[in-house]
């Protein structure tokens, strides 16, 4: 009775999960791949509940094919999350070898035990291929949940495979293997996997939604850069990652006479100028730091592995590129300019103190004639003007 309930509960669990994930995909969640994989696995386990009254190798091979295709679907969905190549040729080779091995075990040795071993070993290899194919990029919280879950599933299936090597043969009687403790263990493992993966995927999707909401709350809608809240978090994170080993520069940027642009050409023109500066900063920083918009025409850049001279060179490149832009709302007018203030993180600095020091440099750049870069390393050192009409200590 327990075995019968278990047999039917497993395909139902997979099918219901697949239907649920398909419904979620209609609401914008990226769960369609999971839905297809769960339905394939449910079909494979569902075929097991239909018993023939005679020995046949075709029905178990059909079950095996659906189980392996479902496993491939699962790992394809996992690789999609990791932005990794799914390695279709390798997986196709594993499926072909596993099905051929299972057919040999059934046709020549009449061994359901070894057939199960061949198929489950193939599933282990497919999952292992997906786990090893991800690159070194950091995983999100949801990715980590799925990675750990699949690793545990892979380990459990591997241990089962080892057990199958030492399991006794059950003869040729139809249903003998399924009615044994080893067949029961396979069914039970399938049920646990269905429940575990369903909860793991739901948890990963929930964490994705939370990360997305947090990202939206920390992103400037106009430019796509981080906003003030996002930059505060980024500053703390970059400072911890540097840990005094890498130089960390902070650059404050302010558009010169920005109010005149809004007054003369309208706020749409002002937005165009802001977006263009944001694009230049994002391109200059690339993956070495973060850029954010902290006010109407105020920006902050935190860049790793840059000393004062390198940070000043970066700021001057952005300043020069910005000043040479021909604006569609004023093609014959003078170029727009920006001022920059730079300082370095000191061991005793907090994000607030270093940002305030960079802002002081920005004000000095403004008062020194605008369209220039001013920097100093610490509050004890004299500021340096770079990129203006003069380059001298003040």
C-alpha positions in Angstrom: 0.0 0.0 0.0 2.8 2.4 1.0 4.7 1.5 -2.2 1.6 2.1 -4.3 0.9 5.5 -2.7 4.6 6.5 -3.2 4.6 5.4 -6.8 1.7 7.6 -7.7 2.7 10.5 -5.4 6.1 11.0 -7.2 4.8 11.7 -10.8 2.0 13.8 -9.3 4.5 15.9 -7.4 6.6 16.5 -10.5 3.6 17.3 -12.7 2.0 19.6 -10.1 5.3 21.4 -9.7 5.7 21.7 -13.5 2.2 23.1 -13.8 2.9 25.5 -11.0 6.1 26.8 -12.5 4.4 27.1 -15.9 1.7 29.3 -14.3 4.5 31.4 -12.6 6.1 31.9 -16.0 2.9 33.6 -17.2 3.4 36.2 -14.5 6.9 37.1 -15.7 9.0 34.7 -13.7 11.7 32.8 -15.4 10.4 29.3 -14.6 9.3 27.9 -18.0 12.5 25.7 -18.3 11.9 24.3 -14.9 8.3 23.6 -15.8 9.2 21.6 -18.8 11.9 19.6 -16.9 9.5 18.7 -14.1 6.9 17.5 -16.5 9.4 15.3 -18.3 10.5 13.8 -15.0 6.9 13.3 -14.0 6.2 11.5 -17.2 9.1 9.2 -16.6 8.0 8.3 -13.1 4.4 8.1 -14.3 5.3 5.4 -16.9 6.8 3.3 -14.0 3.3 3.0 -12.4 2.0 1.2 -15.5 2.9 -2.4 -15.2 3.1 -4.9 -18.1 2.2 -8.6 -17.6 5.2 -9.7 -19.7 9.0 -8.9 -19.8 9.9 -6.0 -22.2 13.0 -3.9 -22.5 11.2 -1.1 -24.4 9.0 0.3 -21.6 11.9 0.7 -19.1 14.0 2.3 -21.8 11.2 4.8 -22.5 11.0 5.5 -18.8 14.8 6.0 -18.8 14.7 8.4 -21.8 12.1 10.6 -20.1 14.1 10.7 -16.8 17.3 11.6 -18.6 15.6 14.3 -20.7 14.1 15.7 -17.6 17.5 15.8 -15.9 18.9 17.5 -19.0 16.1 20.0 -18.8 16.8 20.7 -15.1 20.5 21.3 -15.8 19.7 23.4 -18.8 17.6 25.7 -16.6 20.4 25.7 -14.0 23.0 26.6 -16.7 20.7 29.4 -17.9 20.7 30.9 -14.5 24.5 30.7 -14.3 24.8 32.2 -17.9 26.9 29.1 -18.7 26.9 27.1 -21.9 24.6 24.0 -21.5 27.1 21.7 -23.3 24.5 19.9 -25.4 26.9 17.6 -27.1 28.3 16.2 -23.9 24.9 15.7 -22.5 23.7 14.0 -25.7 26.7 11.7 -25.5 25.9 10.8 -21.9 22.3 10.1 -22.8 23.3 7.9 -25.7 25.8 6.0 -23.7 23.5 5.5 -20.7 20.5 4.3 -22.9 22.8 2.0 -24.8 24.2 0.6 -21.5 20.7 0.2 -20.1 19.5 -1.6 -23.2 22.5 -4.0 -23.0 21.8 -4.7 -19.3 18.2 -5.5 -20.0 18.6 -7.4 -23.3 21.8 -9.4 -22.5 21.9 -9.6 -18.7 18.2 -9.2 -17.9 19.3 -7.0 -15.0 17.0 -4.1 -13.9 19.5 -3.4 -11.2 22.3 -2.6 -13.6 19.9 -0.8 -16.0 19.0 1.5 -13.1 22.7 1.9 -12.3 23.5 2.9 -15.9 20.7 5.5 -16.1 21.3 7.0 -12.7 25.0 7.2 -13.3 24.2 9.1 -16.5 22.0 11.5 -14.5 24.8 12.1 -12.0 27.2 12.9 -14.9 24.7 15.3 -16.4 24.2 17.2 -13.2 27.9 17.2 -12.4 28.6 18.7 -15.9 26.2 21.5 -15.2 27.7 22.2 -11.8 31.2 22.3 -13.2 30.3 24.5 -16.2 29.6 27.7 -14.4 32.3 30.4 -14.6 33.9 32.2 -11.7 31.5 35.1 -11.5 29.8 35.6 -8.1 26.6 33.8 -7.6 23.4 35.5 -6.4 21.7 34.2 -3.3 19.2 32.3 -5.4 22.0 30.8 -7.5 23.8 29.6 -4.4 20.6 27.9 -3.1 20.2 26.1 -6.4 23.9 25.2 -6.7 23.9 23.7 -3.2 20.6 21.8 -3.7 21.8 20.3 -7.0 25.2 19.4 -5.4 23.3 17.5 -2.6 21.1 15.8 -5.2 24.1 14.8 -7.2 25.8 13.4 -4.1 22.7 11.4 -3.1 22.3 9.9 -6.6 25.9 8.9 -6.6 25.6 7.2 -3.2 22.6 5.3 -4.6 24.6 4.2 -7.6 27.2 2.8 -5.3 24.5 0.9 -3.5 23.1 -0.5 -6.7 26.5 -2.2 -7.4 26.1 -4.3 -4.3 22.3 -4.9 -4.5 21.1 -8.4 -5.2 19.5 -9.4 -8.5 15.7 -9.9 -8.4 15.2 -12.3 -11.2 13.0 -11.8 -14.3 9.6 -11.5 -12.6 7.8 -8.3 -13.7 7.8 -5.7 -10.9 10.3 -7.7 -8.7 12.9 -4.9 -8.7 10.3 -2.1 -8.0 8.8 -4.1 -5.1 12.2 -4.6 -3.5 13.8 -2.3 -0.9 16.1 -1.0 -3.7 13.2 -0.1 -5.9 11.5 1.5 -3.0 14.6 3.5 -2.3 14.7 4.8 -5.9 11.1 5.8 -5.6 11.6 7.5 -2.3 14.7 9.4 -3.6 12.6 10.6 -6.5 10.0 12.0 -4.2 12.6 13.7 -2.0 14.2 15.2 -5.1 10.9 16.5 -6.4 10.1 18.2 -3.1 13.6 19.5 -2.5 14.0 21.0 -6.0 10.6 22.5 -6.0 11.3 24.3 -2.7 14.8 25.3 -3.8 13.5 26.8 -7.1 10.7 28.7 -5.3 13.2 30.0 -2.8 15.6 31.1 -5.5 12.7 32.9 -7.4 11.7 34.6 -4.2 15.3 35.7 -3.5 15.5 37.0 -7.1 12.4 39.1 -6.6 13.9 40.5 -3.4 17.2 41.3 -5.1 15.3 42.9 -8.0 13.3 45.1 -5.6 16.5 46.1 -3.8 18.2 46.9 -7.1 15.3 49.1 -8.2 15.3 50.9 -4.8 19.1 51.6 -5.3 19.1 52.6 -8.9 18.6 56.0 -10.4 15.7 55.8 -12.9 17.0 58.3 -15.4 20.6 57.1 -15.8 20.6 53.5 -14.6 23.5 54.4 -12.2 23.3 53.7 -8.5 21.4 56.3 -6.4 22.6 57.7 -3.1 21.5 54.7 -1.1 23.1 52.3 -3.6 26.4 54.2 -3.5 26.5 54.1 0.3 26.2 50.3 0.1 28.7 50.1 -2.8 31.2 52.2 -0.9 31.1 49.9 2.2 31.4 46.8 0.0 34.4 48.2 -2.1 36.1 49.4 1.1 35.9 46.0 2.6 37.1 44.2 -0.5 40.1 46.5 -0.8 41.1 46.1 2.8 44.1 48.4 2.4 45.7 46.2 -0.2 44.4 48.1 -3.3 44.2 51.9 -3.6 40.7 53.1 -3.6 39.9 56.5 -5.1 36.7 58.6 -4.7 35.7 61.1 -7.4 33.0 63.7 -7.0 31.6 65.2 -10.3 29.3 68.2 -10.8 28.1 69.6 -14.1 29.0 73.3 -14.5 26.2 75.8 -14.7 23.7 73.1 -15.2 20.8 75.3 -14.1 21.3 77.5 -17.2 20.8 74.4 -19.4 17.4 73.8 -17.8 16.4 77.4 -17.9 17.5 78.0 -21.6 16.6 74.7 -23.2 14.2 72.9 -20.9 14.4 69.9 -18.6 14.5 67.4 -21.4 17.8 68.9 -22.6 19.1 68.8 -19.0 18.2 65.1 -18.8 20.1 64.5 -22.0 23.2 66.1 -20.5 22.9 64.1 -17.3 22.4 60.8 -19.2 25.4 61.5 -21.4 27.7 62.2 -18.4 26.4 59.0 -16.7 27.3 57.0 -19.8 30.8 58.4 -19.9 31.3 57.6 -16.2 30.0 54.1 -16.5 32.2 53.4 -19.5 35.3 54.8 -17.7 34.8 52.9 -14.5 33.8 49.6 -16.2 34.1 46.7 -13.8 36.7 48.4 -11.6 34.3 50.2 -9.3 30.9 51.9 -9.2 29.4 55.1 -10.4 26.3 56.8 -9.0 24.1 59.8 -9.3 23.6 61.4 -5.9 21.9 64.6 -6.8 20.3 66.5 -9.7 23.7 67.0 -11.5 26.0 65.4 -8.9 27.8 62.1 -9.4 30.1 60.0 -7.3 32.6 57.5 -8.6 34.5 54.9 -6.5 37.2 53.1 -8.4 39.6 50.4 -7.3 43.3 49.9 -8.1 43.7 53.6 -9.0 46.1 55.9 -7.2 45.7 59.7 -7.4 47.4 60.1 -10.8 45.4 57.2 -12.3 42.2 58.6 -10.9 43.0 62.1 -12.2 43.8 60.7 -15.6 40.4 58.9 -15.6 38.6 62.1 -14.6 40.4 64.1 -17.2 39.4 61.7 -19.9 35.8 62.0 -18.9 36.1 65.8 -18.6 37.6 66.2 -22.1 35.2 63.8 -23.8 32.2 65.6 -22.1 33.4 69.1 -23.1 33.7 68.1 -26.8 30.2 66.7 -27.2 28.0 68.6 -29.7 24.5 68.8 -28.2 21.5 68.4 -30.5 19.5 71.1 -28.6 22.4 73.6 -29.0 24.6 72.5 -31.9 26.3 75.9 -32.4 26.7 76.7 -28.7 29.8 76.2 -26.5 30.5 72.8 -25.1 29.3 71.9 -21.6 31.8 71.3 -18.9 32.1 69.5 -15.5 34.3 69.8 -12.5 35.9 66.9 -10.5 37.2 66.5 -7.0 39.3 63.5 -6.1 40.7 62.0 -2.9 41.9 58.6 -1.7 40.7 56.3 1.0 42.9 56.4 4.1 42.9 53.5 6.6 41.1 55.6 9.2 38.5 56.9 6.7 34.8 56.1 6.6 32.7 56.5 3.5 31.3 59.7 4.9 34.7 61.3 5.6 36.3 60.4 2.3 33.2 61.6 0.4 33.2 64.9 2.3 36.9 65.4 1.4 36.2 64.7 -2.3 33.3 67.2 -2.2 35.7 69.8 -0.7 38.0 69.2 -3.7 35.0 69.6 -6.0 34.1 73.0 -4.5 37.7 74.1 -4.9 37.6 73.1 -8.6 34.4 75.1 -9.0 35.9 78.2 -7.3 39.1 77.8 -9.3 37.3 78.4 -12.6 35.4 75.2 -13.3 36.1 72.6 -16.0 39.0 71.1 -14.1 40.1 68.3 -11.8 41.3 68.9 -8.3 42.7 66.3 -5.9 44.7 65.6 -2.8 45.5 62.4 -1.0 44.8 63.4 2.6 43.6 66.5 4.4 47.1 67.4 5.4 48.4 67.7 1.8 47.8 70.7 -0.4 45.3 70.3 -3.3 46.5 69.9 -6.9 44.6 71.3 -9.9 44.7 69.1 -13.0 43.2 69.6 -16.4 42.2 73.3 -16.2 43.8 76.3 -17.7 46.5 75.9 -15.1 48.2 73.0 -13.3 49.6 74.2 -10.0 49.5 73.7 -6.3 47.1 76.0 -4.5 
